[in-house]
Amino acid sequence: MKVDNERRRGVSYLKRVADVNAIYQQWAKSGLSNREIWRRYIYPVYGISERAMYKMLKIDVKVRRDNAASPRPLLLFDFDDE
């Protein structure tokens, strides 16, 4: 059974997490503070709160990519009218 903090995330959420992590890694190396990175580069594009950014930074996107391999119900049916 999954716990609330381990629930499945959608592919679009994982892409947004990966994008936020990439932006953060790019600017953290330059010496900017976390709040400045959020204010200048993340909030204008994604419109998320600073707290949401910190949650996204904790997620390891490589580990959580199980959604792409899971079967999707609509792909199990053959819709060809032959």
Phi, psi and omega per residue, in radians:
M1 nan 2.400 -3.117
K2 -1.522 2.479 3.067
V3 -1.520 2.765 -3.096
D4 -0.936 -0.712 -3.096
N5 -1.362 -0.059 3.101
E6 -1.999 0.352 -3.098
R7 -1.222 2.777 -3.095
R8 -1.206 2.462 3.108
R9 -1.928 2.637 3.112
G10 -1.297 2.844 -3.120
V11 -1.140 -0.649 -3.138
S12 -1.176 -0.603 3.082
Y13 -1.152 -0.729 3.130
L14 -1.130 -0.618 3.089
K15 -1.158 -0.720 3.106
R16 -1.115 -0.701 3.086
V17 -1.091 -0.765 3.129
A18 -1.108 -0.702 3.125
D19 -1.137 -0.784 3.133
V20 -1.101 -0.735 3.116
N21 -1.106 -0.693 3.124
A22 -1.143 -0.763 3.110
I23 -1.085 -0.783 -3.130
Y24 -1.082 -0.801 -3.130
Q25 -1.094 -0.670 -3.133
Q26 -1.085 -0.807 -3.038
W27 -1.570 -0.346 3.106
A28 -1.180 -0.560 3.115
K29 -1.175 -0.442 -3.109
S30 -1.425 -0.157 3.069
G31 1.748 0.105 3.099
L32 -1.275 2.629 3.095
S33 -1.294 2.821 -3.138
N34 -1.052 -0.746 -3.123
R35 -1.138 -0.659 3.134
E36 -1.186 -0.698 3.081
I37 -1.071 -0.790 3.135
W38 -1.099 -0.804 -3.053
R39 -1.179 -0.706 -3.062
R40 -1.482 -0.699 -2.905
Y41 -2.036 -0.489 -3.062
I42 -1.706 -0.859 -3.097
Y43 -1.054 -0.763 -3.135
P44 -1.109 -0.515 -3.098
V45 -1.534 -0.838 -3.004
Y46 -1.813 -0.295 3.086
G47 1.105 0.606 3.141
I48 -1.807 2.778 3.127
S49 -1.346 2.913 3.115
E50 -1.135 -0.643 3.114
R51 -1.127 -0.703 3.091
A52 -1.119 -0.628 3.092
M53 -1.089 -0.758 3.135
Y54 -1.124 -0.640 3.068
K55 -1.110 -0.719 -3.131
M56 -1.183 -0.578 -3.137
L57 -1.206 -0.390 3.126
K58 -1.387 -0.360 -3.055
I59 -1.410 2.250 3.057
D60 -1.600 1.885 -3.018
V61 -1.179 -0.577 -3.116
K62 -1.142 -0.620 -3.127
V63 -1.328 -0.596 -3.003
R64 -1.622 0.319 -3.118
R65 -1.494 0.457 -3.139
D66 -1.253 -0.250 -3.125
N67 -1.160 -0.606 -3.103
A68 -1.195 -0.509 -3.115
A69 -1.542 -0.218 -3.102
S70 -1.288 2.514 -3.127
P71 -1.225 2.429 3.092
R72 -1.792 2.261 -3.028
P73 -1.011 -0.625 -3.090
L74 -1.237 -0.361 -3.142
L75 -1.470 -0.116 -3.127
L76 -1.449 -0.247 -3.090
F77 -1.765 2.578 3.078
D78 -1.715 2.014 -3.056
F79 -1.704 0.116 3.134
D80 -1.274 2.355 3.132
D81 -1.703 1.234 -3.116
E82 -1.870 nan nan
